[in-house]
Structures are given as C-alpha cells and as structure tokens.
Amino acid sequence: MIRVEIINVYLTAKGDEFIILLRGPQDKRTLPISIGQLEAQSIATQLYHVDFPRPLTHDLFKTALDRTGYGVASVVINDIVDSTFYARLMIIKDDVAIELDSRPSDAIALALRFSAPIFVEEKVMDESGVVLPDESKNPGEPKKMVEKSDTTTPEGINEQLLRAIREERYEDAAQLRDKLKNFSKSN
C-alpha cells in the first residue's frame, strides 16, 4: 500500500466534474479520482479550513462517530472496476476495528476530519496512476507567478487555471475556478 496525500481538488476545464489528486511522497505517480460536487466541497472545506454555520453531512457523521466513541483509523482506496474506484473505511473503538465499504470521496472527507492516513493499493496506482507533466522539473524551484493572459474569455481563464494546476499554485487555481464558474453563470 502507498500512503498518499491530497495534492488538490479542482473543477475540470470543462467545468462539469471535480477531480481529487492523490500522491505518495516517494511516488512520482498521481491518482486522479472524479468526485461529486458536494464531496469536493466537503473535502475542500477541510483542506482550506472553511467553517459553515451548520454541519455538512460528513461533519454530522464525524459527530456521530465521536459521540459513540469511534474514530477513523485509516482509509484505503483498494480497487477500480469499470473506471469506478472503491474504498474501505476503517473505524475503530477500543481496539475493535470495523471495515466499511465506501466511496473514496466520502472516505477521504472523513479521513480529513479525523486526521487519519489515506492509502492506495499498489495495483490501483499501477492501473490508474499518472505522472503529471512538469512534475520532475526543478523540484526545489519556487512556484512561478501567474502570467497575465486574457481573463475576459473562458478560454483565457481556463488557460490560466491549467497553468496554475501544473505549477501547483492551488489557491490561484481555486480563484480561477471560481472566476470561470461565475463567468459561465453570467453568460
């Protein structure tokens, strides 16, 4: 198994699906998983420390587990069948572990809330992991500043968004994603 971290959660260039990127610190491969909008929101709120006035579904489930004495021990993305990823959520109470079938997005959202490790089975990474372009170039080099280009068209915004993702400027990418969504709504 490969222990992974969340590299990013972003809206695709077409604006119709969210992708979460997972990568192990010693692995050049990145695992992209398509997730739903609500799950992406739930994951992003934890990654960027955004508070909501009312609990989201994953917050409610965390509260229920906390109050019954359970915690999340780990998450394993263990299989892919017909382009669908599968995960196992390991919950634990008093050294008694219970394994639950889960969608990866829900398992990851809960792992973040419990600071639990996330793993990917080697066979899943072998089948679906990708090496992203520009990953090996100058690893210690500081991230580039945003190059100015046309921000009055969806194509220009999209170009900047893709550049920000490639350069791992995730906060810039999130702002550009929002700008692209707002542009789509206004037209």
Protein Blocks (a to p, Z undefined) as FASTA:
>chain_A
ZZdddfbdcddfkopaccdddddfkbcbdcdddddfklmmmmmmmmnopacfbdcfklmm
mmmmmmnopacfbdcdfbdeehiacddddddeehiacdddddfklmmmmmmmnopacddd
fklmmmmgccdehklgoklbccdddddddfkbfklmmmmmmmmmmnopaklmmmmmmmmm
mmmmmZZ
